Amino acid sequence: MIYQPYYTISFSVSACNFEILVNDIPVVTMETKGQISANIPINYAIYKSGKQFVTANIKPLAGTENLHPDASLKFNVRLYDVANNDFKRINDFEEVKLPQVEENQKVLFLTQETEFIAEIPYSLINWNNGENLKDVDDIKEKVIQAYNNLANLLKEEKYAEFAEKISVREKNMATSMYLTNSESKARINSLIDDAKNGFDVMPLPKSIFKFYGYGKLVTLKKLNGEPAFYLYNKETKEELMIDQMLYMPKGKTELEII
């Protein structure tokens, strides 16, 4: 019998800037002044069976120093079986809720950790086998160069080379999400089609370096937490954000997208 376990995080959040990480991989980062709820896939952050670690962080809204009294976040991991294009709910893991801030409390930051056991039938190209990037002296220069190289491939319409650059990331995504070859190719083709039809690569904005994956991954983020690498369509005023994680395989000296 085919079994395709599909793990998600269901969350409800309000009045804060928040981030949820699985195995120190960010699976959702955003700010909301109101309240939102969603259920997002997390398989791509699970690279082996066994114990998985989840961390949730909430911070004040932009322009404020302390958490709002209405700030809240609760979440739980869910397991589905998606074999045969079905979406069968198998299990709900225990719900986690961050403590509520009192009206007069001055709280800068709240965090909560939990864990769950996952069993997966696939293996991914593992970032955990990479170098510790915090030990790389010129890591910031290497990150900027990697971003510029990727941007230039789109600007120069070298789409085949662009697809090759992101191939490891796409292979991991296709494997963990049980995508067919055609579905995987469609993901890449959709991005390339956007680049061909009005979406231009934008210069890197003022950004911050963020290390993830216990120091094995690095990325650039805008000050609001959004990916620093993005495309913009001047006619439709739409942005297309492309979140790129970089790692350095053992024994190599250049960063690669994963």
QUIURHU-V395285 format. One record per helix or strand of 2 or more residues. SS is the DSSP state (hx for helix, st for strand). FROM is the first residue (numbers start at 0). LEN is the number of residues. If there is no record, write none. Layout:
# QUIURHU-V395285
{{SS	FROM	LEN} {SS	FROM	LEN}}
This chain:
# QUIURHU-V395285
{{st	4	18} {st	24	17} {hx	42	3} {st	49	10} {st	71	10} {hx	82	3} {st	87	5} {st	95	2} {st	108	10} {hx	126	3} {hx	132	3} {hx	138	17} {hx	158	7} {hx	166	10} {hx	180	16} {st	198	3} {st	206	6} {hx	212	3} {st	216	6} {st	229	4} {st	237	4} {st	245	2} {st	255	2}}
